[in-house]
Amino acid sequence: MRLKRNTKEFIIKSILLFCALSSLVFLGGIIIVLFTQGVPIFGQIGFAKFLFGTGWYPTHEFPEFGILSMIYGSFIITFGALIFAAPLGILTALYIAELAPFWLKETLKPIIELLAGIPSVVYGLFGALLVAPFVQRLFGLPVGLTAFSAAIVLGIMILPTVTSIVEDALSSIPNEYREASLAIGATKWETMTRITLPAAASGISTALILSIGRAIGETMAILMVAGGSPRIDFSLFKPVRAMTSTIAAEMAETVMGSIHYHALFGVAIVLFIMTLAFNLIAERISYRFHKRFTATR
Amino acid sequence: MNTTYEETCGLPEIKSNLSRRRLVQKIGITILVLSLIISVFLLFIIILFVAIRGAGVLSWEFISAMPRKAMTQGGILPAILGTFYLSLGAVVFALPLGILAAIYLNEYAADNILLRVIRMGINNLAGVPSIVFGLFGLAVFVKFFGFGVSILSGSLTLAIMILPVIISTTLESLRALPDSFREASYGIGASKWQTIKGIILPTALPGILTGTILGIGRAAGETAPILFTAATFFSRKLPSSIMHQVQALPYHIYALMTEGTHLKAQVPIAYGTALVLLMLVLGLDLIAIVIRIRSRKKKLW
């Protein structure tokens, strides 16, 4: 009887462990698939030429596969979005965490969480039909589908994420910090800007790095709003093309096993490594942040 | 030697300094309030935009009929059904896996390197770009397993994507249960699994439900993972097998904007579809949030 029960427990434990390992298996599977399908392109045209080549003409008679213009596109949109969303998100979070009365805080937090769930294709529609025509008219541009429009749309899109993670970071600062500052005569504003905000600095950087990772990986909104020309113009007001939108737009037309197919998986490898790197950095910083504040408490 | 006590202490200076500091505070707080207003405005303008432009299209026919006249008239029933099947399929695959994984992590795993590696795997899986899931699904489910572009391939791809959501919300609700619950159960002689089955899971149910609904909402709204694994712009009939391609709401919006022959006439349909999708996703998320708030209020420990 006793033995039977132990065996049963052991079997259950093994099944559960197997399930727990599934995420790792899937992550490993993704890495294996990307590399087996993508590495041939490095062999065929060379790693440096792929990464730093500026011409992307996959269907030409003499095709070129250089993705530098897409890396540029992804980054200019991401940083444009961040320049706009980071200050707004941090200030909004500061208000919610430090000043808002209880009822307002309890109302705003779920609303922001809710807004983070709006599908990206809806942002794409909003960007293509409202933001882009507006930007075009405002600056007198030939086309409204530009890096600038995409950055604005993406900025609005990551705003709820930035705000809620920064708010979490600010809320996890122990109240003793604020009380000590107020007790020696600092005003509320001084306490916020010189005590709470610096103390939450690493939590805030986690929020920003996570948002960069998410913005680089965003597909549909950028595909519909950025215009999609694979060129490096060093201007916010020109159409650009991101890594994600290239894969989304071209994969359906490729033949499996063709050089174009492998090239798109190659783009995905670069994209995956970048987002993974941002996630790992964010995780590292946030781990230290939480360790510090659980220790002081 | 006629200086007063106040002057020697520099009190007037402190006073004027204080009024300056109060002014700075006032300006600062005004800026914060303004940012809050701008943020809320920016986020609501999207909902408002879709609601206003889409409301005119919305009708019973729109959600219950097949498309007509090359996607310029009629309804979006196939897309609604397609999204329903895809999200349902995703949850069927991801829910058992996610709940069991969370149980292991919270109830069984020792705080060692394995646990940290698994946690890292979950966090990083959550951060993988959605288009990469699409490529994975294309290479593995569509081509390698030969499921083709189908509801099955799309559901499996979406399931992997929402797995971290389900694991982390379940984990959160398991973690909130006090150890005294477990100890009381062991105290009357229950085994570990009996404790989990009889005590832990029923008490954590609202949290698990929240995670499930959030997962469905996420799966329903995603476009990139189903681009090459499940979605089609036009299907003549409603899907009758999991091996069929389907229309889906998010993909339909994208396709109406980029494909087809009457782009101008398709735009109103795109607005209507976006409104339906938005109501669906926000409705689901709202339900999840309400469940969480109510279960928190009811909590007695």
Interface residues (C-beta under 8 A of the other chain):
Chain A: R5 K8 E9 I12 K13 I15 L16 L17 C19 A20 L21 S22 S23 L24 F26 L27 G29 I30 V33 L34 Q37 P87 L88 G89 L91 T92 L94 Y95 I96 L99 L108 P110 I111 I112 E113 L114 L115 G117 I118 P119 S120 V121 V122 Y123 G124 L125 F126 A128 L129 L130 I156 L159 P160 T163 T187 K188 W189 E190 M192 T193 L210 G213 R214 I216 G217 E218 T219 M220 L223 M224 T244 I247 A248 M251 A252 M256 L264 F265 A268 L271 F272 T275 L276 F278 N279 L280 E283
Chain B: R21 R22 V24 Q25 G28 I29 I31 L32 V33 S35 L36 I38 S39 V40 L42 L43 I46 I47 F49 V50 R53 P96 L97 L100 A101 I103 Y104 L105 Y108 A109 V117 I118 M120 G121 I122 N123 N124 L125 G127 V128 P129 S130 I131 V132 F133 G134 L135 F136 L138 A139 V140 K143 I160 L163 P164 I167 S191 K192 W193 L214 G217 R218 A220 G221 E222 T223 A224 L227 F228 P250 Y251 I253 Y254 M257 T258 V267 A270 Y271 A274 L277 L278 V281 L282 D285 L286 I289 I293
